[in-house]
Amino acid sequence: MIDADLMLDNVTVRYRSREVIRNQSFLPFKAGAISALVGPNGAGKSTLLRAIAGLVSSTGELCIGSTSLSSLDFEGRAKLVNYMPQALPANVAMTAIDSVTAAYAISRRSAGSQEANTQAARALSRAGIAELAFEPISRLSGGQRQMVAFAQAMVREPKAYLFDEPTSALDLHHQVAVMRIMRSLADAGHIVVVVLHDLALAARWSDHMAVISGGSLVAEGRPDDIISERLLADVYGVDASVGLWHGTLQIAVKDLASTRLVARPTGAGRPEPCREAEGPRSGR
């Protein structure tokens, strides 16, 4: 797989009549790594993810390597970037395997039906839900539909995966299973960008974290380097303790706090847009 990062420079995103993200630049979301977007409700995380996928309008530079995503039509962008929403609709009459087969066929228009069925079955097995293959999606629980959506995303094999709160409807077992799959995708050289509300989960699994609040980038870097008691008070308004337990970052929220957020300027020291950065790409 060609090594190329996802780069966002001076990005502004509007949703309906509201400016959700304004003139924000990020460090590269690297191939071979998991990048987590975190922050309070309404911060703009999901909207930013949708902008990368081309589902809402944006300005600025959004590139994978030297390829500007805004220069591609929807089909061209979909071949490079796959967006997985927070949940599949509940009233879908298709079976799980039919929906995954359709996802594969859309991304591989020349594929035959046998190939599509085989790849769909593999994706469902990888997601741990092979036994649900012939169940109608309308009969599945929210968590099961989430896993079907995960299989749909995996079967397309894009360069970049965009996951919007993929663990929100999952129990602890399936949360870990999903994060392990994301790690395997990153290890295979893909770009993985995920919106997560669970900071402990994000800190445990991500290599790069971007904290967004009020449409602005507040902090970014390795989770261990940027998550602090001050940041949690500023961004989330909570009094919390942060520490390591068996080498894993742990967060214990004690009470509400009241501090004023001061967002730092962004954009300094970043690579030129739409240029492939040099050097190896690796996860943690």
C-alpha positions, 0 to 999 in steps of 0.5 A, spaced: 500 500 500 502 506 498 504 510 504 500 517 504 498 521 510 491 525 510 492 532 511 487 538 513 490 545 513 486 551 514 479 547 514 472 551 515 466 546 515 459 549 515 453 545 517 446 548 514 447 555 516 452 554 522 460 555 521 462 548 525 469 548 524 473 555 522 480 555 519 483 549 523 489 546 521 492 539 524 498 535 524 498 529 519 493 523 520 498 518 519 498 512 515 499 506 519 496 509 525 490 510 529 488 518 530 482 519 535 478 525 535 475 527 542 472 533 545 465 535 548 458 534 545 457 539 539 465 540 538 464 539 531 468 532 531 463 528 527 462 534 522 469 534 521 469 527 519 463 528 514 467 533 511 473 529 510 468 524 507 465 529 502 458 529 505 458 536 508 461 542 504 468 545 506 473 549 504 481 549 505 486 543 503 484 536 505 489 531 502 491 524 502 498 525 500 498 529 493 491 528 492 486 533 493 480 530 496 476 536 493 478 535 486 475 528 486 467 527 485 463 523 490 465 516 487 472 518 486 473 520 493 469 514 496 474 509 493 480 513 497 475 514 504 470 510 507 465 513 512 462 509 517 456 513 521 454 512 528 449 507 526 445 503 520 438 505 519 433 500 523 428 499 518 433 496 512 430 489 509 436 487 506 440 481 510 447 482 513 450 479 508 446 482 502 448 489 505 456 487 505 455 484 498 452 490 496 458 495 499 463 490 496 460 491 489 459 498 489 467 499 490 469 493 485 464 494 480 468 489 475 467 484 481 463 478 480 457 475 484 461 469 487 467 474 489 462 479 492 459 474 496 466 471 498 469 477 500 462 479 504 462 473 508 470 474 510 468 481 512 462 478 517 467 473 520 472 478 521 467 482 525 465 476 529 458 476 526 458 470 521 452 467 524 448 473 523 449 473 515 442 471 513 438 475 519 435 481 516 438 488 519 431 490 521 431 484 526 438 486 529 440 490 535 443 497 535 450 493 537 449 488 531 447 493 526 454 497 528 458 491 527 454 490 520 456 497 518 463 495 520 463 489 516 461 494 510 466 499 511 472 493 511 470 490 505 471 496 501 478 496 503 479 504 502 486 508 503 482 511 509 477 509 514 473 514 518 469 511 524 464 516 527 463 513 534 463 506 532 463 503 540 457 507 542 452 501 542 457 496 543 458 492 550 465 492 553 467 485 549 465 488 542 468 495 544 475 491 544 474 487 538 472 493 534 478 497 537 483 491 535 480 491 528 482 498 527 489 496 530 489 491 524 487 496 519 492 501 521 498 495 521 496 494 514 498 501 512 491 504 512 489 511 515 484 510 521 480 516 524 475 515 529 471 519 533 470 517 540 467 519 547 470 514 551 477 518 553 480 512 556 478 508 550 481 513 545 488 513 550 489 506 550 488 505 542 490 511 539 497 513 536 495 521 535 489 524 538 486 531 536 482 535 542 476 539 539 472 544 543 467 549 540 470 548 533 477 549 534 483 545 535 485 545 543 491 540 543 493 534 539 499 529 539 500 522 543 495 521 548 500 520 554 503 527 552 496 531 552 491 528 556 492 532 563 487 534 569 488 541 566 485 539 559 480 535 562 477 541 566 478 546 561 475 542 555 470 538 559 469 542 565 470 536 570 475 535 576 479 529 574 485 525 576 490 522 570 495 517 571 498 510 569 495 504 571 499 498 569 502 502 563 495 504 561 492 512 562 487 512 566 482 517 568 478 518 574 472 524 574 471 526 581 466 532 580 464 538 575 469 544 575 469 551 572 474 553 568 475 558 562 477 554 555 483 558 552 484 555 545 491 555 542 493 558 535 493 552 530 497 551 524 504 553 526 509 548 524 505 544 519 507 540 513 505 544 506 498 542 504 497 536 499 504 534 500 506 527 502 511 527 508 517 523 508 519 518 512 516 511 515 509 511 518 508 506 523 503 505 529 505 505 536 
